[in-house]
Amino acid sequence: MKSAPFEYHAPTTTADAVALLAGLGEGAKVLAGGQSLVPMLALRLAVFDHLVDVGRIAELRGIERRADTLWVGAGTTQSVVGASAEVGAAVPLLARATAFIGHFQIRNRGTLGGSIAHADPAGEYPAVALALDASMEVVSAGARRSIPARDFFEGFWTTTMQADEILAGVTFPVWSGRCGFAIEEFARRHGDFAIAGAAVGVELGADDRIGRCGIGLIGLGSTPERAAAAEAAITGRPIAEIDPDEVGRLAMNGLESVPSDLNGSATYRTRVGAAMVARAWERAAAEALDA
Amino acid sequence: MPDGAAQMPIAVTVNGRVYAAPVEPRQTLADFLRDECGLTGTHLGCEHGVCGACTVLLDGAAVRSCLVFAVQTDGAEVTTIEGIAGPDGELSAVQSAFRDCHGLQCGFCTPGFVMSVTAFLHDRADPTDDEIRVALSGTLCRCTGYQGIVAAVHQAAGAPHGEESR
């Protein structure tokens, strides 16, 4: 239960961090809060020659309202995100999802960017980023680009970021108007990886029709997934006509890599997933109608 | 591949005293506290962030010391279970409550519980039963069970002893 040896680097600016990554090549890994990476190192599921700790880079931390978006620095801890009144008001789904991440001791170290860059299919923040159409601000030596959430998650623990890039921040659109948000998870124990879950946002348009909606799925694929077909099928319909169970069923259609393990078969997870989507939908819809 | 990578000098303030030592980057804060500082009150159960036994306060926040490398804490302040009692050895309110409420049996997990509960009650003065159970969910006890521990948190918080717990 000890990591293999590595060299440790602790840059204090983003520019230094990306210069280090460019120089060190494939054998280097970014260390953020370490709440997923350090267990993987301890179990020797991962071995790296170099760790570049981004925890001392102040410019990676912060929460800022920018016009109709909210920017959250990648290095901002989950505890800070969860306690932020600004996040609670502007991006309620992000705030509500935070309480489901591990335990408070984990959230004191774990970061928003670490969670998203780790791209665990059972992660809460990736599901929220997908549901809300967030965009990832990615930096390398001499370049900066923005990757929409839908193009960011590529496979199991894999994103479309390159090895010499770091995630600097995430921009969440602020949904205004009559909106509702909810997250539901089913887990063996609070804080465990969910067997299945869903993060839902809904915004009402004219005549209480669905103006837009986002359904992020948790633990239902090999990578963070979004129920895009279900969203398309219900957008534009009057909210009163939408049966939450139907949304749940639609959201499970076409899922091709639902995990199967001792905690539940793929069939079971799909049933739980449909129920989680239905519950989250019901709560989000009620909140939107009340708004 | 670093072959027993070069040691790096760090200085960490633990329970008010500065400990300076060269460390291998892969050494966890937990191992640093136990092996370099001689503070063996911090217990290691799982060593991969599941059991919570190794919880300490890092700059005031409860963290799992097996999931932090000692090099990351250079310049930081750490409080361990050895720093919880008063200077004359008087137990803290949380420690007393664990004793009074039979919140421990073998005691292996207790340092983690005491550190976590100390931080939790600092942020949340009068928690409900549900909030306590959620706060305790990150720490595992395998012998006494949790009823006594929940009662201890209530007592330490100043709530009527065990009233809400069943």
Chai-1 contact restraints between the chains, C-beta under 6 A:
chainA,res_idxA,chainB,res_idxB,connection_type,confidence,min_distance_angstrom,max_distance_angstrom,comment,restraint_id
A,M1,B,E47,contact,1.0,0.0,6.0,A-B,restraint_1
A,S3,B,R26,contact,1.0,0.0,6.0,A-B,restraint_2
A,P5,B,P2,contact,1.0,0.0,6.0,A-B,restraint_3
A,P5,B,G4,contact,1.0,0.0,6.0,A-B,restraint_4
A,P5,B,A5,contact,1.0,0.0,6.0,A-B,restraint_5
A,P5,B,R26,contact,1.0,0.0,6.0,A-B,restraint_6
A,F6,B,P25,contact,1.0,0.0,6.0,A-B,restraint_7
A,E7,B,P2,contact,1.0,0.0,6.0,A-B,restraint_8
A,E7,B,A5,contact,1.0,0.0,6.0,A-B,restraint_9
A,Y8,B,P25,contact,1.0,0.0,6.0,A-B,restraint_10
A,Y8,B,V71,contact,1.0,0.0,6.0,A-B,restraint_11
A,G34,B,L67,contact,1.0,0.0,6.0,A-B,restraint_12
A,Q35,B,L67,contact,1.0,0.0,6.0,A-B,restraint_13
A,V38,B,L67,contact,1.0,0.0,6.0,A-B,restraint_14
A,P39,B,H48,contact,1.0,0.0,6.0,A-B,restraint_15
A,P39,B,G49,contact,1.0,0.0,6.0,A-B,restraint_16
A,A42,B,E47,contact,1.0,0.0,6.0,A-B,restraint_17
A,A42,B,H48,contact,1.0,0.0,6.0,A-B,restraint_18
A,L43,B,H48,contact,1.0,0.0,6.0,A-B,restraint_19
A,D49,B,M1,contact,1.0,0.0,6.0,A-B,restraint_20
A,H103,B,S137,contact,1.0,0.0,6.0,A-B,restraint_21
A,H103,B,G138,contact,1.0,0.0,6.0,A-B,restraint_22
A,Q105,B,T55,contact,1.0,0.0,6.0,A-B,restraint_23
A,Q105,B,A62,contact,1.0,0.0,6.0,A-B,restraint_24
A,Q105,B,V63,contact,1.0,0.0,6.0,A-B,restraint_25
A,Q105,B,R64,contact,1.0,0.0,6.0,A-B,restraint_26
A,Q105,B,G138,contact,1.0,0.0,6.0,A-B,restraint_27
A,N108,B,A61,contact,1.0,0.0,6.0,A-B,restraint_28
A,N108,B,V63,contact,1.0,0.0,6.0,A-B,restraint_29
A,R109,B,V63,contact,1.0,0.0,6.0,A-B,restraint_30
A,H190,B,V134,contact,1.0,0.0,6.0,A-B,restraint_31
A,H190,B,S137,contact,1.0,0.0,6.0,A-B,restraint_32
A,G191,B,S137,contact,1.0,0.0,6.0,A-B,restraint_33
A,G191,B,G138,contact,1.0,0.0,6.0,A-B,restraint_34
